[in-house]
Amino acid sequence: MNAAPSGQKPSAGGGALLGPVMRPLNALVEKLIPSALVFAIGLTVIVAVLALLLTDAGPVQVVEEWGLGLAGLLEFMTQIALILFLGYILASTRPVRALLRRLAQVPRTPMQAYLFVFLIAALASLITWGLGLVVGGLMAREVAEQARRREMPVHFPMLVAAGFSGFVVWHMGYSASGPLTAATPDSFVADVLGEPLSITETVFSSWNLIAAAVTILVVAGALTLIAPRNPHDVVPLGVDARLKDTEVDDAVVTPADRVDASRIPTMLVGLMLVGYLAIHFSGGGGLTLDIVNWSFLTLIMLLVRSPFELLALTKEAAANVGDILLQFPLYAGILGIMAGTGLMQVFSEAFVAISTDQTFALWAFLSAGIVNFFVPSGGGQIAVQAPILLEAAESLGTDPAVAIMAVAYGDQWTNMIQPFWALPLLAIAGLKMRDILGYTTIVLIASGLVFGATLLIVS
């Protein structure tokens, strides 16, 4: 699937206020950035070499830790895959798709289109990162299709970049895996702290909510500066890349088909899930990754019209989860090397050693950003960094909630230049990471300024 017309390369920065910066940046990206799978393999080699150079581990231990690590995040991988899987299905249901199409008619100018896609994707990411990634891709295509019909010159790669940029605030919202892990009783973070850390002190703290709003405003400003303004440099949505409705084979031939075409089975499961969630929250239960998943499964069951439709949506969603399922064990292996050889501890302790009570959160944020580049998993980072950083935070008198959010900020920050989580959105859009990376690098810089300033202020 190709979003650009045949023979035409996506342009970046043509006519933009920051065009002189964007053109060489994108030229470099197009030449040097490989596929996401090769990127993961390359990172594995880099981490293995760093472990040999910076720790006491030998080649045998490095390979052993890598092999043991491959299966180290299977439970977490299942939870994360479900978030993406269910998020895709939810965003593809008829009511949600109809809502997206109505929303896509709102922008009336190219600049409005870029900012609107970013805002919708950011709000969806604050609800759950899986929904944000899917909505970002679908919204970009819907808006591009509306622009094509109106003959409005909208640069499709820029729309997709705007959709992915909304992901930069996901760890400040409802599905934040780090804070949710800290809030889960008997989790390893709760064991380190001695008790669960309520999300009212992390995700729903006033300073985090303000930071999320400011981040959205600053990134929107950055996107305004880098958006192409010359119609001749615009690459529109290709005709063959337009979004098609899911085809549902709901022919009723047998009595069993009548059941599959009925709304009763899915509605029954949806109502049972509503009952379970009501019991969970009324009994004092909090938000966890599992509860986030069951919340979206509830909406899916209530919104689909029949098991026939749900099965059709499932087939589409499964195709977009495949790349992540393949690459997640590789990143788990990287995590195994970093944790098992002590390389993670080397990185974290190096930052802690130069920290004060005022700068600790900033250095924790930067270290988490670096680690995320090698291990793009908020939960995985919390698993290995939290014990070190929380112990250091206690010794420096830093609020543990600030330490947890510093890791969360670092995780979401460098996602802008890490291709792993862009895979589902790019699959929907029919583009490659190199087509949007020049734009998202600017988003990385803009959001990093907000994150760093926030952590300095609240420390």
C-alpha positions as CSV (number, residue, x, y, z in Angstrom):
1,M,0.0,0.0,0.0
2,N,1.5,3.3,-1.0
3,A,0.2,6.7,0.1
4,A,2.1,8.7,-2.5
5,P,1.5,8.7,-6.2
6,S,3.8,6.5,-8.2
7,G,7.3,7.9,-8.7
8,Q,6.8,10.8,-6.3
9,K,8.7,10.9,-3.0
10,P,7.2,12.3,0.1
11,S,8.6,15.8,0.7
12,A,9.3,17.2,4.1
13,G,9.6,20.8,5.0
14,G,8.8,22.3,1.6
15,G,7.7,25.9,2.3
16,A,7.7,25.3,6.1
17,L,9.1,28.0,8.4
18,L,11.7,25.5,9.5
19,G,12.2,24.2,6.0
20,P,16.0,24.8,6.0
21,V,16.3,22.5,9.0
22,M,13.8,19.9,7.9
23,R,15.2,19.2,4.4
24,P,18.7,18.0,5.4
25,L,17.2,16.2,8.4
26,N,14.8,14.2,6.3
27,A,17.4,13.5,3.6
28,L,19.6,12.0,6.3
29,V,16.7,9.9,7.7
30,E,15.8,8.5,4.3
31,K,19.3,7.3,3.8
32,L,20.1,5.8,7.2
33,I,17.0,4.5,8.9
34,P,16.3,0.8,8.2
35,S,13.2,-1.2,8.8
36,A,11.9,-1.5,12.3
37,L,12.9,-5.2,12.5
38,V,16.4,-4.5,11.4
39,F,16.5,-1.6,13.8
40,A,15.6,-4.0,16.7
41,I,18.3,-6.4,15.6
42,G,20.9,-3.6,15.4
43,L,20.0,-2.5,18.9
44,T,20.5,-6.0,20.2
45,V,24.0,-6.0,18.8
46,I,24.8,-2.5,20.2
47,V,23.5,-3.5,23.7
48,A,25.5,-6.7,23.7
49,V,28.7,-4.8,22.8
50,L,28.0,-2.2,25.5
51,A,27.5,-4.9,28.1
52,L,30.8,-6.5,27.2
53,L,32.6,-3.1,27.4
54,L,30.9,-1.6,30.5
55,T,30.2,-4.6,32.7
56,D,32.0,-7.7,33.9
57,A,29.8,-9.9,31.8
58,G,31.5,-12.2,29.2
59,P,30.1,-13.3,25.8
60,V,28.6,-16.5,27.3
61,Q,26.7,-14.5,30.0
62,V,25.5,-11.9,27.5
63,V,24.1,-14.6,25.2
64,E,22.5,-16.5,28.2
65,E,20.9,-13.3,29.6
66,W,19.6,-12.5,26.1
67,G,18.1,-16.0,25.7
68,L,16.5,-15.9,29.2
69,G,15.2,-12.5,28.5
70,L,13.3,-13.5,25.4
71,A,10.4,-14.8,27.5
72,G,10.8,-12.4,30.3
73,L,7.9,-10.1,29.3
74,L,5.4,-12.6,27.9
75,E,2.7,-11.6,30.4
76,F,3.3,-7.9,29.8
77,M,3.5,-8.5,26.1
78,T,0.1,-10.1,26.2
79,Q,-1.4,-7.1,28.1
80,I,0.2,-4.6,25.7
81,A,-0.8,-6.6,22.6
82,L,-4.4,-6.7,23.9
83,I,-4.4,-2.9,24.4
84,L,-3.3,-2.4,20.8
85,F,-5.6,-5.2,19.5
86,L,-8.7,-4.0,21.3
87,G,-7.9,-0.4,20.6
88,Y,-7.8,-1.2,16.9
89,I,-11.1,-3.1,17.0
90,L,-12.8,-0.3,19.1
91,A,-11.6,2.4,16.7
92,S,-12.9,0.3,13.7
93,T,-16.4,-0.3,15.0
94,R,-19.2,1.4,13.0
95,P,-20.1,4.0,15.6
96,V,-16.5,5.0,16.3
97,R,-15.7,5.0,12.6
98,A,-18.8,7.2,11.9
99,L,-17.6,9.6,14.6
100,L,-14.1,9.8,13.0
101,R,-15.6,10.5,9.6
102,R,-17.7,13.3,11.0
103,L,-14.7,14.7,12.8
104,A,-12.6,14.5,9.6
105,Q,-15.0,17.1,8.0
106,V,-14.1,19.7,10.6
107,P,-10.7,21.0,9.2
108,R,-11.1,23.6,6.5
109,T,-7.5,24.4,5.8
110,P,-4.3,22.3,5.6
111,M,-2.9,23.7,8.8
112,Q,-6.2,23.0,10.6
113,A,-6.0,19.5,9.3
114,Y,-2.5,18.8,10.8
115,L,-3.4,20.3,14.2
116,F,-6.8,18.7,14.3
117,V,-5.3,15.2,13.7
118,F,-2.7,15.8,16.3
119,L,-5.2,17.0,18.9
120,I,-7.6,14.0,18.3
121,A,-4.7,11.5,18.5
122,A,-3.4,13.2,21.7
123,L,-6.7,13.0,23.4
124,A,-7.2,9.4,22.3
125,S,-3.7,8.6,23.6
126,L,-4.5,10.1,27.0
127,I,-7.4,7.6,27.1
128,T,-5.3,4.7,26.1
129,W,-2.1,4.5,24.0
130,G,-3.5,1.7,21.9
131,L,-6.5,3.7,20.9
132,G,-4.3,6.7,20.3
133,L,-2.1,4.9,17.8
134,V,-5.0,3.5,15.9
135,V,-7.1,6.7,15.9
136,G,-4.0,8.7,14.8
137,G,-3.6,6.5,11.7
138,L,-7.3,6.3,10.9
139,M,-7.9,10.0,11.5
140,A,-5.0,10.9,9.2
141,R,-6.5,8.8,6.4
142,E,-10.0,10.1,6.9
143,V,-8.9,13.8,7.0
144,A,-6.7,13.1,3.9
145,E,-9.6,11.6,2.1
146,Q,-11.9,14.6,2.9
147,A,-9.1,16.9,1.7
148,R,-8.8,15.0,-1.5
149,R,-12.5,15.3,-2.2
150,R,-12.3,19.1,-1.5
151,E,-9.1,19.4,-3.6
152,M,-7.4,20.9,-0.5
153,P,-3.6,20.4,-0.7
154,V,-2.8,18.4,2.4
155,H,0.6,16.6,2.8
156,F,-0.3,13.1,3.9
157,P,3.1,12.2,5.5
158,M,2.7,15.3,7.7
159,L,-0.8,14.2,8.7
160,V,0.5,10.8,9.7
161,A,3.4,12.5,11.6
162,A,0.8,14.6,13.4
163,G,-1.2,11.5,14.3
164,F,1.9,9.8,15.8
165,S,2.9,13.0,17.6
166,G,-0.2,12.6,19.7
167,F,1.5,9.5,21.2
168,V,4.0,11.8,23.0
169,V,1.5,12.3,25.9
170,W,0.3,8.7,26.4
171,H,2.2,8.0,29.6
172,M,0.4,11.0,31.2
173,G,-3.0,9.4,30.8
174,Y,-5.4,6.5,31.6
175,S,-3.3,3.6,30.3
176,A,0.1,4.8,31.8
177,S,1.7,1.4,32.5
178,G,4.4,2.8,34.9
179,P,2.0,4.6,37.2
180,L,-0.6,1.9,36.9
181,T,2.0,-0.7,37.9
182,A,2.9,1.5,40.9
183,A,-0.8,1.7,41.8
184,T,-1.3,-2.1,41.6
185,P,-1.2,-3.9,45.0
186,D,1.6,-6.5,45.3
187,S,3.4,-5.2,42.3
188,F,7.2,-5.0,42.5
189,V,7.0,-1.1,42.7
190,A,4.5,-1.4,45.6
191,D,6.9,-3.8,47.3
192,V,9.8,-1.3,46.9
193,L,7.6,1.6,48.3
194,G,6.0,-0.5,51.0
195,E,2.5,0.3,49.6
196,P,0.8,1.1,46.3
197,L,1.3,4.6,45.0
198,S,-2.1,6.1,44.1
199,I,-2.6,7.4,40.6
200,T,-3.9,10.6,42.2
201,E,-0.3,11.3,43.1
202,T,1.0,10.6,39.6
203,V,-1.3,10.6,36.5
204,F,-4.0,12.7,38.2
205,S,-1.8,15.1,40.0
206,S,-2.4,18.7,39.1
207,W,1.2,19.2,37.9
208,N,1.0,16.3,35.5
209,L,-2.4,17.4,34.1
210,I,-1.0,20.9,33.6
211,A,2.2,19.4,31.9
212,A,0.0,17.4,29.6
213,A,-2.0,20.4,28.5
214,V,1.2,22.5,28.0
215,T,2.9,19.7,26.0
216,I,-0.1,19.6,23.6
217,L,0.1,23.3,23.1
218,V,3.8,23.4,22.6
219,V,3.8,20.4,20.2
220,A,1.0,22.0,18.3
221,G,3.1,25.1,17.9
222,A,6.1,23.1,16.7
223,L,3.9,21.3,14.1
224,T,2.7,24.7,12.9
225,L,6.3,25.7,12.2
226,I,7.3,22.6,10.3
227,A,4.1,22.0,8.3
228,P,4.7,22.3,4.5
229,R,3.1,25.5,3.0
230,N,4.0,25.2,-0.7
231,P,1.2,23.2,-2.5
232,H,3.7,22.0,-5.0
233,D,5.6,20.1,-2.3
234,V,2.4,18.3,-1.0
235,V,2.0,14.6,-1.4
236,P,-1.7,13.7,-1.1
237,L,-3.3,10.4,-0.1
238,G,-3.0,7.9,-2.9
239,V,-6.3,6.5,-4.4
240,D,-5.2,2.9,-3.5
241,A,-4.6,3.9,0.1
242,R,-8.1,5.1,0.9
243,L,-9.7,3.5,3.9
244,K,-12.4,0.9,3.2
245,D,-15.1,-0.3,5.4
246,T,-14.7,-3.7,6.9
247,E,-16.5,-6.4,4.9
248,V,-18.7,-8.5,7.1
249,D,-19.9,-11.9,5.8
250,D,-23.2,-12.1,7.6
251,A,-25.2,-14.4,5.3
252,V,-27.7,-16.4,7.3
253,V,-28.0,-19.9,5.9
254,T,-28.3,-22.2,9.0
255,P,-29.8,-21.8,12.5
256,A,-26.2,-21.4,13.8
257,D,-25.7,-18.4,11.4
258,R,-28.8,-16.7,13.0
259,V,-27.0,-16.8,16.3
260,D,-23.8,-15.4,14.8
261,A,-25.8,-12.6,13.1
262,S,-27.6,-11.8,16.4
263,R,-26.6,-8.9,18.7
264,I,-27.6,-10.9,21.8
265,P,-24.3,-12.9,22.3
266,T,-22.0,-9.9,22.2
267,M,-24.5,-7.7,24.2
268,L,-24.7,-10.4,26.9
269,V,-20.9,-10.5,27.3
270,G,-20.8,-6.6,27.3
271,L,-23.4,-6.4,30.0
272,M,-21.5,-9.0,32.1
273,L,-18.4,-6.9,31.7
274,V,-20.2,-3.8,32.8
275,G,-21.3,-5.7,35.9
276,Y,-17.8,-6.9,36.6
277,L,-16.3,-3.4,36.2
278,A,-19.0,-1.9,38.5
279,I,-18.3,-4.5,41.2
280,H,-14.5,-3.9,40.8
281,F,-14.7,-0.1,41.2
282,S,-17.4,-0.1,43.8
283,G,-15.3,-2.5,45.9
284,G,-12.4,0.0,45.8
285,G,-10.5,-1.5,42.9
286,G,-8.2,0.7,40.9
287,L,-6.9,1.1,37.4
288,T,-4.6,-1.6,36.1
289,L,-3.5,-2.7,32.6
290,D,-6.1,-5.5,32.8
291,I,-8.9,-3.2,33.8
292,V,-8.0,-0.9,30.9
293,N,-8.3,-3.8,28.5
294,W,-11.6,-5.0,30.0
295,S,-13.0,-1.5,29.8
296,F,-12.4,-1.4,26.0
297,L,-13.6,-5.0,25.5
298,T,-16.8,-3.8,27.2
299,L,-17.3,-1.0,24.7
300,I,-16.5,-3.3,21.8
301,M,-19.1,-5.9,22.9
302,L,-21.7,-3.2,23.3
303,L,-21.0,-1.4,20.0
304,V,-20.6,-4.3,17.5
305,R,-23.8,-5.6,15.9
306,S,-23.0,-9.3,15.9
307,P,-20.3,-11.9,16.4
308,F,-20.0,-11.9,12.6
309,E,-18.9,-8.2,12.7
310,L,-16.6,-8.8,15.6
311,L,-14.8,-11.7,13.9
312,A,-14.3,-9.5,10.8
313,L,-12.9,-6.7,12.8
314,T,-10.7,-9.2,14.7
315,K,-9.1,-10.4,11.5
316,E,-8.1,-6.8,10.5
317,A,-6.8,-6.0,14.0
318,A,-4.7,-9.2,14.1
319,A,-2.8,-8.1,11.0
320,N,-1.7,-4.9,12.8
321,V,-0.5,-6.7,15.9
322,G,1.8,-9.2,14.1
323,D,4.9,-6.9,13.8
324,I,4.8,-6.0,17.4
325,L,4.4,-9.7,18.5
326,L,7.5,-10.6,16.4
327,Q,9.6,-7.7,17.7
328,F,8.6,-7.7,21.4
329,P,10.7,-10.8,22.3
330,L,13.7,-9.1,20.7
331,Y,13.3,-6.1,22.9
332,A,12.6,-8.4,25.8
333,G,16.0,-10.0,25.0
334,I,17.6,-6.5,25.0
335,L,16.0,-5.9,28.4
336,G,17.4,-9.2,29.6
337,I,20.9,-8.2,28.6
338,M,20.6,-4.8,30.2
339,A,19.1,-6.1,33.5
340,G,21.1,-9.4,33.7
341,T,24.5,-8.0,33.0
342,G,24.0,-4.8,35.1
343,L,24.2,-2.5,32.1
344,M,20.9,-0.9,33.1
345,Q,22.3,-0.3,36.6
346,V,25.4,1.3,35.1
347,F,23.3,3.8,33.1
348,S,20.9,4.6,36.0
349,E,23.7,4.9,38.6
350,A,25.7,7.2,36.3
351,F,22.8,9.6,36.3
352,V,22.1,9.2,40.0
353,A,25.8,9.9,40.8
354,I,25.6,13.4,39.3
355,S,22.1,14.2,40.7
356,T,21.0,16.5,43.5
357,D,17.6,16.8,45.1
358,Q,16.7,19.5,42.5
359,T,18.1,17.8,39.4
360,F,17.4,14.1,40.2
361,A,14.1,14.0,38.3
362,L,15.6,15.6,35.2
363,W,18.5,13.1,35.1
364,A,16.0,10.2,35.8
365,F,13.9,11.5,32.8
366,L,17.0,11.7,30.5
367,S,18.1,8.2,31.6
368,A,14.7,6.8,31.0
369,G,14.7,8.4,27.5
370,I,17.9,6.7,26.6
371,V,16.8,3.3,28.0
372,N,13.5,3.6,26.1
373,F,15.4,3.9,22.9
374,F,16.8,0.4,23.5
375,V,13.8,-1.0,25.4
376,P,10.6,0.7,24.2
377,S,8.4,-0.6,27.0
378,G,7.1,1.6,29.8
379,G,6.4,-1.4,32.0
380,G,9.7,-3.0,31.2
381,Q,11.6,0.2,32.1
382,I,9.7,0.5,35.4
383,A,10.6,-3.1,36.2
384,V,14.3,-2.6,36.0
385,Q,14.7,1.2,36.7
386,A,12.2,1.7,39.5
387,P,14.1,-0.1,42.3
388,I,17.3,1.9,41.6
389,L,15.6,5.2,41.0
390,L,13.2,4.9,44.0
391,E,16.0,4.1,46.3
392,A,18.0,7.1,45.0
393,A,14.9,9.3,45.3
394,E,14.4,8.3,49.0
395,S,18.0,9.1,49.8
396,L,17.7,12.5,48.1
397,G,14.3,13.3,49.6
398,T,12.5,13.3,46.2
399,D,8.9,12.4,46.0
400,P,8.5,8.9,44.6
401,A,5.6,10.0,42.5
402,V,8.0,12.4,40.7
403,A,10.5,9.6,40.2
404,I,7.8,7.4,38.6
405,M,6.6,10.1,36.3
406,A,10.2,11.0,35.3
407,V,10.5,7.5,33.9
408,A,7.1,7.8,32.3
409,Y,8.0,11.1,30.7
410,G,11.3,9.6,29.4
411,D,9.5,6.6,28.0
412,Q,7.0,8.6,26.0
413,W,9.5,11.2,24.9
414,T,11.9,9.1,22.8
415,N,9.1,7.1,21.2
416,M,9.1,10.0,18.7
417,I,12.3,8.7,17.2
418,Q,11.9,5.0,18.1
419,P,10.1,3.1,15.2
420,F,8.7,0.3,17.4
421,W,5.4,1.8,18.4
422,A,4.9,3.6,15.1
423,L,4.4,0.2,13.4
424,P,0.6,0.0,13.8
425,L,0.0,3.6,12.8
426,L,2.3,3.3,9.8
427,A,0.6,0.0,8.8
428,I,-2.7,1.8,8.7
429,A,-1.3,4.8,6.8
430,G,0.8,2.7,4.3
431,L,4.0,4.7,5.0
432,K,7.5,4.0,6.4
433,M,9.1,5.5,9.6
434,R,11.5,7.5,7.4
435,D,8.6,9.3,5.9
436,I,7.6,10.9,9.2
437,L,10.8,10.9,11.3
438,G,12.0,14.3,10.3
439,Y,8.7,15.8,11.7
440,T,8.7,13.7,14.9
441,T,12.3,14.6,15.7
442,I,11.2,18.2,16.0
443,V,8.3,17.0,18.3
444,L,10.9,15.2,20.4
445,I,12.8,18.5,20.9
446,A,9.7,20.5,21.7
447,S,8.1,18.0,24.1
448,G,11.5,17.4,25.8
449,L,11.7,21.0,26.8
450,V,8.3,20.8,28.5
451,F,9.0,17.5,30.3
452,G,12.4,18.7,31.5
453,A,11.1,22.0,32.8
454,T,8.1,20.3,34.5
455,L,10.4,17.9,36.4
456,L,12.7,20.7,37.5
457,I,9.8,22.8,38.8
458,V,8.1,20.0,40.8
459,S,11.4,18.6,42.3
